[in-house]
Amino acid sequence: MNFLITEAQYRLLTEEKIKCKCGHSWDKEVDDKYPYLCHECGWDQKEKKYNKKELKKFWDNYKNK
């Protein structure tokens, strides 16, 4: 049996809310290279360690937009 769903319904089914230990939370984005990286403190929920290098890249990229 096949079902047709809208893009919004697909996102509700596949995306998840991620909460960091610092209290910041966000929706997981499918196209994000580091979807579990907290952009507030640099904690990677999946790796269970800080990733300050990718956090710096994110903010450097963000500032240049």
C-alpha positions in Angstrom: 0.0 0.0 0.0 1.4 3.4 -0.9 0.6 6.7 0.8 1.0 10.2 -0.5 2.0 12.8 2.1 2.8 16.5 1.9 6.3 17.8 2.4 5.2 19.3 5.8 4.0 15.9 6.9 7.2 14.2 5.8 9.2 16.7 7.9 7.1 16.0 10.9 7.8 12.3 10.5 11.5 12.5 9.7 12.8 15.5 11.6 13.4 15.5 15.3 13.8 18.1 18.0 17.2 18.0 19.5 18.0 19.4 23.0 21.5 20.2 24.1 22.7 19.9 27.7 23.1 23.7 27.7 19.3 24.1 27.3 19.3 25.2 23.6 17.1 23.2 21.3 16.5 23.0 17.6 15.0 21.0 14.8 17.2 18.5 13.0 17.8 19.6 9.5 18.3 16.9 6.9 20.8 18.9 4.8 23.0 19.9 7.8 26.5 18.4 7.8 26.4 18.5 11.7 22.7 18.3 12.6 23.5 17.4 16.2 25.9 20.3 16.8 24.7 23.0 19.2 25.3 26.4 17.7 25.2 27.9 21.2 27.9 26.0 23.0 29.5 23.6 20.5 28.3 20.3 22.1 27.7 17.5 19.6 24.8 15.4 20.8 25.6 12.4 18.6 29.4 12.4 19.3 28.9 13.3 23.0 31.8 15.8 22.9 32.5 19.5 22.1 33.3 20.4 18.5 34.5 24.0 18.8 36.1 23.8 15.3 32.8 23.3 13.5 31.1 25.8 15.8 33.6 28.4 14.8 33.1 27.5 11.1 29.4 27.9 11.6 29.6 31.4 13.2 32.2 32.6 10.7 30.0 31.5 7.9 26.9 33.0 9.5 28.6 36.4 10.0 29.6 36.5 6.3 26.1 36.1 5.0 
